Amino acid sequence: MARLDTRRWRILIRRYGPASPIWRRRLAMGGGAVTIGLVALAFASLADAASEMFGAFAETYVWAPLIVTPLGFAAITWITRRAFPGAAGSGIPQVIAAAQNPKQAVGVLLSVRTAIMKLLLTVAALFCGASVGREGPTVQVSAAILTWFHRIFRAPMRVSMLIAGGAAGVAAAFNTPLAGVTFAIEELADAYEQRVALLVMTTILIAGMVSLGLAGDYVYFGVIGERLKVDAVLRIAPVAGVIGGLTGGLFARMVLNLGAIRDRWFPQLTERPVLWAMACGVLVAVLGVVTGATWGTGYASARAILEGGDAPYWFGPAKFLTTFATAAAGLPGGIFAPSLTTGAGLGVLLRPLFPNDPAGAVVLLGMVAYFTGVVRAPLTAVIIIVEATASRGLILPLFLAALIAHATSALVCKERLYDGLSKPWRRSLAASAREAEARRKAAMAPEASGG
């Protein structure tokens, strides 16, 4: 009996003790979540500093961006394509692709090397005046951090861990934990595992708490305490939803059909990505110099508009073109913040249509409608804006505008933006997996013949 009891205790310790797989996984998730919060805050500080420095530079040397921005675009594209191809673009499509093939993605899209360069190249893009956000890169970097912790603790890697890492990045980037949860469900729903929902949400919560504890209880775009009456909601939300859905869907369609657009209008640049990036940089520079307001994420501009500041009617269209040109160049960087800023510009166009209604509320409806039209994730869009502006009194109007925008955008662009952008990464990972399998079989063949 004593032997049986001892054996039973050994089995229990091996299964559930500190060195067991379940505890190694918990330690990896906890350590990864804390690190994600810290890295997200550091990245935010660097990104904001880069944007402010370039803004000051552009004000002091008005014409200099016409040279600096195109050359910066070309240099970043050359470095990315030559040495760090997995760091290109937003970062969210890479995580979606990695969720389909996690083993193959660990050493390619989610390596520590790729994550570090993703951060540095995104900051460099902002320092050149590119219209990129830090939220998409934070998603990819966060998934890479969680992957690294799982390797350190030798914990089994599951798809749900990638989802948790990416969603925790959204929570830490915007200081909006609920938005992280909705992002995990909406953007990564195909790979979502209900049985580990608690673990995913715990990771998001820890990352959000780290960000909240160090950065304070701030709201991303300032506090909006305005309300809308029912009749105003029924007038404004449909108009904002349709216009935001059309313009956001147009942006998504243009990005997804970028190759066809380039091949048709600029065939000479099809095989010259660095020159193409430089041409995109020229467009960004010209718009920035002419307007003086389209550089970087546009965070400050959006906040000023929400707080009642005046903005020219061309701000939204100009930011639309700047963000598209930056995305077309393929620079590392996301579209979350630039899309929200473009949506604020759309709100500026809506305000004259509803002069007797609260201006900040009208702008918020434009923001949520355009952002939903781009990413086709209405729940995430509403939660991000509600948490980022403390506008809880506008939840229902925002939902109405977002749902209308979602339906309208689907008429313009049938494919969701991030799903479409993830396809090349999925094909690349699948090809790498086939090559690895072919090498494995080739290595086993001599052994089999020799045996």
RODO-2510 file (C-alpha; in nm, 4 decimals, decimal comma):
residues 451
     n   res          X          Y          Z
     1     m     0,0000     0,0000     0,0000
     2     a     0,2810     0,2396     0,0870
     3     r     0,4401     0,1793    -0,2526
     4     l     0,1095     0,2463    -0,4252
     5     d     0,0595     0,5702    -0,2329
     6     t     0,4122     0,6859    -0,3136
     7     r     0,3638     0,6039    -0,6782
     8     r     0,0313     0,7833    -0,6834
     9     w     0,1866     1,0948    -0,5323
    10     r     0,4661     1,0901    -0,7862
    11     i     0,2149     1,0685    -1,0691
    12     l     0,0116     1,3562    -0,9259
    13     i     0,3220     1,5735    -0,8810
    14     r     0,4370     1,4940    -1,2332
    15     r     0,0953     1,5852    -1,3751
    16     y     0,0018     1,8827    -1,1594
    17     g     0,3203     1,9917    -0,9788
    18     p     0,5358     2,3017    -1,0495
    19     a     0,7189     2,1245    -1,3339
    20     s     0,4035     1,9873    -1,4955
    21     p     0,2952     2,1004    -1,8450
    22     i    -0,0063     2,2867    -1,7080
    23     w     0,2054     2,4916    -1,4672
    24     r     0,4716     2,5583    -1,7300
    25     r     0,1967     2,6878    -1,9572
    26     r     0,0551     2,9107    -1,6835
    27     l     0,3978     3,0540    -1,6067
    28     a     0,4598     3,1158    -1,9770
    29     m     0,1245     3,2906    -2,0153
    30     g     0,1717     3,5017    -1,7028
    31     g     0,5276     3,6050    -1,7790
    32     g     0,4392     3,6690    -2,1413
    33     a     0,1385     3,8837    -2,0501
    34     v     0,3423     4,1054    -1,8150
    35     t     0,6144     4,1430    -2,0781
    36     i     0,3565     4,2293    -2,3441
    37     g     0,2236     4,5126    -2,1299
    38     l     0,5717     4,6510    -2,0703
    39     v     0,6795     4,6228    -2,4338
    40     a     0,3541     4,7806    -2,5556
    41     l     0,4096     5,0809    -2,3301
    42     a     0,7726     5,1199    -2,4382
    43     f     0,6727     5,0875    -2,8028
    44     a     0,3989     5,3491    -2,7578
    45     s     0,6475     5,5932    -2,6082
    46     l     0,8966     5,5413    -2,8913
    47     a     0,6256     5,5711    -3,1570
    48     d     0,4837     5,8904    -3,0086
    49     a     0,8323     6,0386    -2,9753
    50     a     0,9116     5,9546    -3,3389
    51     s     0,5872     6,1174    -3,4582
    52     e     0,6476     6,4312    -3,2533
    53     m     1,0074     6,4606    -3,3699
    54     f     0,9110     6,4302    -3,7343
    55     g     0,6254     6,6779    -3,6860
    56     a     0,8661     6,9323    -3,5389
    57     f     1,1140     6,8619    -3,8194
    58     a     0,8458     6,9114    -4,0872
    59     e     0,7392     7,2421    -3,9330
    60     t     1,0945     7,3715    -3,9150
    61     y     1,2118     7,2479    -4,2556
    62     v     0,8921     7,2614    -4,4612
    63     w     1,0312     7,1244    -4,7878
    64     a     1,2727     6,8694    -4,6420
    65     p     1,0107     6,5870    -4,6206
    66     l     0,9948     6,5873    -5,0022
    67     i     1,3393     6,4278    -4,9877
    68     v     1,3460     6,2587    -4,6475
    69     t     1,0126     6,0753    -4,6720
    70     p     1,0624     5,9076    -5,0151
    71     l     1,4193     5,8078    -4,9293
    72     g     1,3031     5,6769    -4,5917
    73     f     1,0280     5,4711    -4,7557
    74     a     1,2785     5,3235    -5,0008
    75     a     1,5361     5,2419    -4,7313
    76     i     1,2833     5,0782    -4,4976
    77     t     1,1374     4,8728    -4,7830
    78     w     1,4833     4,7594    -4,8940
    79     i     1,5800     4,6527    -4,5404
    80     t     1,2473     4,4783    -4,4808
    81     r     1,2412     4,2818    -4,8056
    82     r     1,6084     4,1920    -4,7928
    83     a     1,6468     4,0862    -4,4286
    84     f     1,3121     4,0856    -4,2445
    85     p     1,0269     3,9994    -4,4857
    86     g     0,8090     3,8744    -4,1996
    87     a     0,8046     4,2260    -4,0526
    88     a     0,6298     4,3858    -4,3501
    89     g     0,2831     4,5347    -4,3289
    90     s     0,0389     4,5453    -4,0414
    91     g     0,1243     4,2372    -3,8356
    92     i    -0,2329     4,1200    -3,7846
    93     p    -0,2392     3,9177    -4,1113
    94     q     0,0802     3,7443    -3,9975
    95     v    -0,0836     3,6352    -3,6718
    96     i    -0,3933     3,5115    -3,8571
    97     a    -0,1690     3,3093    -4,0889
    98     a     0,0369     3,1819    -3,7945
    99     a    -0,2791     3,0561    -3,6261
   100     q    -0,3284     2,8277    -3,9267
   101     n     0,0254     2,6884    -3,9108
   102     p     0,1808     2,7736    -3,5698
   103     k     0,4774     2,5336    -3,5847
   104     q     0,6016     2,6727    -3,9139
   105     a     0,5381     3,0345    -3,8131
   106     v     0,7428     3,0260    -3,4914
   107     g     1,0773     3,0649    -3,6624
   108     v     0,9573     3,2955    -3,9406
   109     l     0,6737     3,5333    -3,8607
   110     l     0,6911     3,5110    -3,4813
   111     s     1,0640     3,4986    -3,4137
   112     v     1,2238     3,7345    -3,1622
   113     r     1,4395     3,8767    -3,4411
   114     t     1,1357     3,9599    -3,6516
   115     a     0,9545     4,1102    -3,3514
   116     i     1,2436     4,3407    -3,2614
   117     m     1,2811     4,4630    -3,6180
   118     k     0,9048     4,5097    -3,6465
   119     l     0,9227     4,7576    -3,3601
   120     l     1,2289     4,9389    -3,4901
   121     l     1,1114     4,9608    -3,8511
   122     t     0,7675     5,0869    -3,7481
   123     v     0,9292     5,3594    -3,5393
   124     a     1,1548     5,4394    -3,8371
   125     a     0,8467     5,4647    -4,0618
   126     l     0,6869     5,7125    -3,8208
   127     f     1,0130     5,9067    -3,8140
   128     c     0,9780     5,9417    -4,1919
   129     g     0,6213     6,0719    -4,1681
   130     a     0,4498     5,7485    -4,2746
   131     s     0,0790     5,7145    -4,1949
   132     v     0,1101     5,3980    -3,9871
   133     g    -0,0174     5,2882    -3,6490
   134     r     0,1500     5,0871    -3,3757
   135     e    -0,1483     4,8632    -3,2910
   136     g    -0,1041     4,6070    -3,5707
   137     p     0,2695     4,5683    -3,5045
   138     t     0,1943     4,5343    -3,1322
   139     v    -0,0317     4,2377    -3,2139
   140     q     0,2452     4,0564    -3,4022
   141     v     0,5114     4,1427    -3,1447
   142     s     0,2858     4,0281    -2,8593
   143     a     0,2210     3,6935    -3,0272
   144     a     0,5977     3,6552    -3,0763
   145     i     0,6622     3,7348    -2,7091
   146     l     0,4155     3,4705    -2,5938
   147     t     0,5673     3,2200    -2,8362
   148     w     0,9144     3,2930    -2,6958
   149     f     0,7972     3,2405    -2,3363
   150     h     0,6455     2,9078    -2,4313
   151     r     0,9770     2,7959    -2,5755
   152     i     1,1613     2,9110    -2,2625
   153     f     0,9278     2,7165    -2,0318
   154     r     0,8994     2,4235    -2,2759
   155     a     0,5225     2,4527    -2,2676
   156     p     0,3101     2,3076    -2,5482
   157     m     0,2227     2,5747    -2,8040
   158     r    -0,1405     2,5981    -2,9094
   159     v    -0,3277     2,8191    -3,1503
   160     s    -0,5123     2,9738    -2,8592
   161     m    -0,1819     3,1063    -2,7225
   162     l    -0,1197     3,3020    -3,0428
   163     i    -0,4708     3,4423    -3,0191
   164     a    -0,4143     3,5381    -2,6568
   165     g    -0,0840     3,7084    -2,7374
   166     g    -0,2235     3,9060    -3,0301
   167     a    -0,5364     4,0118    -2,8425
   168     a    -0,3309     4,1107    -2,5387
   169     g    -0,1358     4,3375    -2,7713
   170     v    -0,4553     4,5207    -2,8696
   171     a    -0,5542     4,5532    -2,5038
   172     a    -0,2159     4,6982    -2,4081
   173     a    -0,1807     4,9220    -2,7151
   174     f    -0,5139     5,1001    -2,6649
   175     n    -0,5328     5,0479    -2,2878
   176     t    -0,8662     4,8761    -2,3617
   177     p    -0,8877     4,5201    -2,2217
   178     l    -1,2435     4,4599    -2,3458
   179     a    -1,1387     4,5484    -2,6988
   180     g    -0,8719     4,2790    -2,6732
   181     v    -1,1363     4,0184    -2,5961
   182     t    -1,3612     4,1253    -2,8822
   183     f    -1,0631     4,1362    -3,1183
   184     a    -0,9776     3,7765    -3,0300
   185     i    -1,3326     3,6685    -3,1081
   186     e    -1,3962     3,8725    -3,4231
   187     e    -1,0638     3,8843    -3,6054
   188     l    -0,9350     3,5412    -3,5011
   189     a    -1,2668     3,3576    -3,4703
   190     d    -1,1744     3,0771    -3,7106
   191     a    -0,9047     2,9583    -3,4728
   192     y    -1,0767     3,0480    -3,1476
   193     e    -1,0999     2,7655    -2,8953
   194     q    -1,3863     2,8016    -2,6513
   195     r    -1,2352     2,5652    -2,3971
   196     v    -0,9435     2,7992    -2,3343
   197     a    -1,1452     3,1208    -2,3327
   198     l    -1,0623     3,1788    -1,9651
   199     l    -0,6888     3,1473    -2,0286
   200     v    -0,7075     3,3850    -2,3243
   201     m    -0,9004     3,6465    -2,1274
   202     t    -0,6662     3,6106    -1,8286
   203     t    -0,3672     3,6884    -2,0506
   204     i    -0,5447     3,9903    -2,1974
   205     l    -0,6415     4,1098    -1,8494
   206     i    -0,2850     4,0851    -1,7161
   207     a    -0,1406     4,2756    -2,0128
   208     g    -0,4108     4,5402    -1,9788
   209     m    -0,3517     4,5759    -1,6056
   210     v     0,0223     4,6242    -1,6580
   211     s    -0,0484     4,8969    -1,9140
   212     l    -0,3122     5,0544    -1,6904
   213     g    -0,0931     5,0415    -1,3812
   214     l     0,2067     5,2097    -1,5450
   215     a     0,0372     5,4487    -1,7868
   216     g    -0,2567     5,5401    -1,5645
   217     d    -0,6272     5,5391    -1,6360
   218     y    -0,6025     5,7452    -1,9518
   219     v    -0,8394     5,7389    -2,2474
   220     y    -0,6797     5,7237    -2,5892
   221     f    -0,8788     6,0038    -2,7556
   222     g    -1,0014     6,1982    -2,4522
   223     v    -1,3325     6,1855    -2,2662
   224     i    -1,6476     6,2400    -2,4741
   225     g    -1,9505     6,2839    -2,2488
   226     e    -2,2033     6,3863    -2,5130
   227     r    -2,5355     6,2091    -2,5725
   228     l    -2,7756     6,1761    -2,8646
   229     k    -3,1530     6,1682    -2,8522
   230     v    -3,3389     5,8881    -3,0248
   231     d    -3,4497     6,0994    -3,3198
   232     a    -3,0917     6,2233    -3,3685
   233     v    -2,9618     5,8644    -3,3630
   234     l    -3,2126     5,7614    -3,6291
   235     r    -3,1029     6,0532    -3,8463
   236     i    -2,7250     6,0407    -3,8032
   237     a    -2,6353     5,6724    -3,7597
   238     p    -2,7721     5,5526    -4,0998
   239     v    -2,5992     5,8350    -4,2870
   240     a    -2,2689     5,7795    -4,1043
   241     g    -2,2995     5,4032    -4,1454
   242     v    -2,3588     5,4150    -4,5201
   243     i    -2,0893     5,6740    -4,5946
   244     g    -1,8396     5,5124    -4,3576
   245     g    -1,9126     5,1674    -4,4962
   246     l    -1,8690     5,2834    -4,8555
   247     t    -1,5425     5,4691    -4,7949
   248     g    -1,4001     5,2080    -4,5585
   249     g    -1,4941     4,9280    -4,7967
   250     l    -1,3331     5,1218    -5,0802
   251     f    -1,0094     5,1498    -4,8820
   252     a    -1,0093     4,7759    -4,8065
   253     r    -1,0799     4,6908    -5,1701
   254     m    -0,8017     4,9178    -5,2930
   255     v    -0,5519     4,7591    -5,0514
   256     l    -0,6547     4,4038    -5,1441
   257     n    -0,6338     4,4845    -5,5169
   258     l    -0,3118     4,6760    -5,4845
   259     g    -0,1173     4,4373    -5,7076
   260     a    -0,3665     4,4717    -5,9906
   261     i    -0,3739     4,8512    -5,9544
   262     r     0,0061     4,8714    -5,9682
   263     d     0,0355     4,6287    -6,2607
   264     r    -0,2239     4,8207    -6,4615
   265     w    -0,1121     5,1769    -6,4008
   266     f     0,2565     5,1371    -6,3149
   267     p     0,3738     4,8115    -6,4804
   268     q     0,7334     4,9332    -6,4893
   269     l     0,7403     4,9270    -6,1065
   270     t     0,5964     4,5774    -6,0621
   271     e     0,9383     4,4146    -6,0173
   272     r     1,0940     4,7173    -5,8468
   273     p     0,9477     4,7286    -5,4946
   274     v     1,2021     4,9803    -5,3657
   275     l     1,1237     5,2295    -5,6430
   276     w     0,7531     5,1661    -5,5884
   277     a     0,7938     5,2432    -5,2181
   278     m     0,9816     5,5606    -5,3067
   279     a     0,6971     5,6670    -5,5375
   280     c     0,4487     5,6054    -5,2563
   281     g     0,6719     5,8109    -5,0294
   282     v     0,6607     6,0978    -5,2777
   283     l     0,2796     6,0990    -5,2613
   284     v     0,2861     6,0910    -4,8797
   285     a     0,5416     6,3723    -4,8723
   286     v     0,3502     6,5938    -5,1153
   287     l     0,0243     6,5495    -4,9226
   288     g     0,2023     6,6147    -4,5949
   289     v     0,3797     6,9270    -4,7145
   290     v     0,0680     7,0700    -4,8814
   291     t    -0,1679     6,9982    -4,5909
   292     g     0,0722     6,9988    -4,2973
   293     a    -0,1658     6,7622    -4,1161
   294     t    -0,1418     6,4084    -4,2528
   295     w     0,1873     6,2899    -4,1025
   296     g     0,2062     5,9869    -3,8726
   297     t    -0,0790     5,8220    -3,6895
   298     g    -0,2897     6,1379    -3,6725
   299     y    -0,3696     6,0696    -3,3093
   300     a    -0,3368     6,4343    -3,2045
   301     s    -0,5529     6,5529    -3,4948
   302     a    -0,8297     6,3048    -3,4137
   303     r    -0,8281     6,4032    -3,0490
   304     a    -0,8452     6,7723    -3,1366
   305     i    -1,1422     6,7105    -3,3669
   306     l    -1,3266     6,5135    -3,0975
   307     e    -1,2655     6,7905    -2,8473
   308     g    -1,4403     7,0390    -3,0748
   309     g    -1,1483     7,1730    -3,2751
   310     d    -1,1959     7,2838    -3,6335
   311     a    -1,0450     7,0829    -3,9152
   312     p    -1,0579     7,1471    -4,2896
   313     y    -1,3001     6,9387    -4,4941
   314     w    -1,0171     6,7928    -4,7000
   315     f    -0,8494     6,6405    -4,3920
   316     g    -1,0352     6,3056    -4,4142
   317     p    -0,9752     6,2473    -4,7887
   318     a    -0,6108     6,3538    -4,7544
   319     k    -0,5559     6,1140    -4,4632
   320     f    -0,7297     5,8414    -4,6653
   321     l    -0,4831     5,8837    -4,9520
   322     t    -0,1817     5,9111    -4,7213
   323     t    -0,2740     5,5917    -4,5363
   324     f    -0,3368     5,4066    -4,8624
   325     a    -0,0034     5,5189    -5,0078
   326     t     0,1764     5,4059    -4,6921
   327     a     0,0013     5,0686    -4,6973
   328     a     0,0808     5,0349    -5,0675
   329     a     0,4508     5,0804    -4,9935
   330     g     0,4391     4,7746    -4,7652
   331     l     0,6147     4,9435    -4,4738
   332     p     0,5976     4,7805    -4,1298
   333     g     0,3097     4,9459    -3,9478
   334     g    -0,0608     4,9124    -3,8843
   335     i    -0,3739     5,0916    -4,0032
   336     f    -0,5770     5,1006    -3,6797
   337     a    -0,4896     5,4533    -3,5652
   338     p    -0,4717     5,6074    -3,9164
   339     s    -0,8141     5,4583    -3,9936
   340     l    -0,9627     5,6030    -3,6765
   341     t    -0,8122     5,9405    -3,7716
   342     t    -0,9566     5,9151    -4,1229
   343     g    -1,2898     5,8347    -3,9613
   344     a    -1,2604     6,1518    -3,7550
   345     g    -1,2068     6,3373    -4,0820
   346     l    -1,5256     6,1769    -4,2120
   347     g    -1,6996     6,3052    -3,8994
   348     v    -1,5859     6,6554    -3,9907
   349     l    -1,7695     6,6174    -4,3225
   350     l    -2,0813     6,4956    -4,1403
   351     r    -2,0999     6,7802    -3,8887
   352     p    -2,2451     7,0400    -4,1326
   353     l    -2,5251     6,7950    -4,2159
   354     f    -2,6313     6,7873    -3,8507
   355     p    -2,5423     7,1331    -3,7153
   356     n    -2,7830     7,1180    -3,4222
   357     d    -2,6501     6,7893    -3,2817
   358     p    -2,3457     6,7408    -3,0521
   359     a    -2,0375     6,7681    -3,2742
   360     g    -1,8275     6,5171    -3,0804
   361     a    -2,0981     6,2509    -3,1007
   362     v    -2,1326     6,3012    -3,4774
   363     v    -1,7561     6,2619    -3,5208
   364     l    -1,7572     5,9421    -3,3136
   365     l    -2,0249     5,7912    -3,5366
   366     g    -1,8124     5,8761    -3,8383
   367     m    -1,5080     5,7185    -3,6761
   368     v    -1,6786     5,3921    -3,5873
   369     a    -1,8472     5,3691    -3,9273
   370     y    -1,5291     5,4195    -4,1293
   371     f    -1,3184     5,1944    -3,9062
   372     t    -1,5815     4,9209    -3,9283
   373     g    -1,5935     4,9634    -4,3041
   374     v    -1,2181     4,9022    -4,3231
   375     v    -1,1726     4,6078    -4,0862
   376     r    -1,5300     4,4658    -4,0822
   377     a    -1,5210     4,3998    -3,7076
   378     p    -1,8113     4,6052    -3,5676
   379     l    -1,7921     4,4785    -3,2105
   380     t    -1,4191     4,5515    -3,1850
   381     a    -1,4664     4,8939    -3,3446
   382     v    -1,7391     4,9956    -3,1000
   383     i    -1,5575     4,8670    -2,7910
   384     i    -1,2298     5,0347    -2,8908
   385     i    -1,3991     5,3701    -2,9412
   386     v    -1,6130     5,3432    -2,6266
   387     e    -1,3118     5,2519    -2,4116
   388     a    -1,0822     5,5005    -2,5860
   389     t    -1,3231     5,7933    -2,5350
   390     a    -1,5230     5,6910    -2,2254
   391     s    -1,8368     5,7474    -2,4351
   392     r    -2,0520     5,4777    -2,2758
   393     g    -2,3652     5,6842    -2,3302
   394     l    -2,3225     5,6396    -2,7066
   395     i    -2,2919     5,2598    -2,7173
   396     l    -2,6241     5,1958    -2,8914
   397     p    -2,5816     5,4705    -3,1558
   398     l    -2,2281     5,3465    -3,2226
   399     f    -2,3514     4,9896    -3,2632
   400     l    -2,6202     5,0994    -3,5065
   401     a    -2,3725     5,2944    -3,7192
   402     a    -2,1190     5,0081    -3,7054
   403     l    -2,3700     4,7423    -3,8121
   404     i    -2,4908     4,9545    -4,1036
   405     a    -2,1300     5,0220    -4,2042
   406     h    -2,0477     4,6529    -4,1813
   407     a    -2,3329     4,5596    -4,4174
   408     t    -2,2520     4,8452    -4,6573
   409     s    -1,8813     4,7658    -4,6672
   410     a    -1,9553     4,4042    -4,7585
   411     l    -2,1274     4,5304    -5,0745
   412     v    -1,8135     4,7181    -5,1788
   413     c    -1,5522     4,4629    -5,0699
   414     k    -1,6764     4,1082    -5,0176
   415     e    -1,3515     3,9868    -4,8590
   416     r    -1,2486     4,1050    -4,5142
   417     l    -0,9274     4,3049    -4,5215
   418     y    -0,7140     4,1066    -4,2770
   419     d    -0,8326     3,7718    -4,4111
   420     g    -0,7303     3,8759    -4,7601
   421     l    -0,3954     4,0134    -4,6471
   422     s    -0,3196     3,6922    -4,4562
   423     k    -0,3448     3,4713    -4,7685
   424     p     0,0103     3,5338    -4,8997
   425     w     0,1504     3,4604    -4,5534
   426     r    -0,0548     3,1401    -4,5347
   427     r     0,0739     3,0287    -4,8744
   428     s     0,4303     3,1098    -4,7709
   429     l     0,4012     2,9053    -4,4502
   430     a     0,2383     2,6161    -4,6378
   431     a     0,5199     2,6179    -4,8938
   432     s     0,7805     2,6197    -4,6156
   433     a     0,6050     2,3284    -4,4488
   434     r     0,6069     2,1299    -4,7743
   435     e     0,9763     2,2015    -4,8278
   436     a     1,0564     2,0919    -4,4734
   437     e     0,8594     1,7715    -4,5206
   438     a     1,0341     1,7036    -4,8515
   439     r     1,3762     1,7491    -4,6866
   440     r     1,2746     1,5181    -4,4032
   441     k     1,1670     1,2468    -4,6464
   442     a     1,4835     1,2915    -4,8518
   443     a     1,6957     1,2515    -4,5375
   444     m     1,5074     0,9359    -4,4379
   445     a     1,5327     0,7783    -4,7831
   446     p     1,9041     0,6741    -4,7613
   447     e     1,8460     0,5288    -4,4168
   448     a     1,5531     0,3248    -4,5430
   449     s     1,7469     0,1953    -4,8446
   450     g     2,0480     0,1203    -4,6307
   451     g     1,8340    -0,0750    -4,3861
***
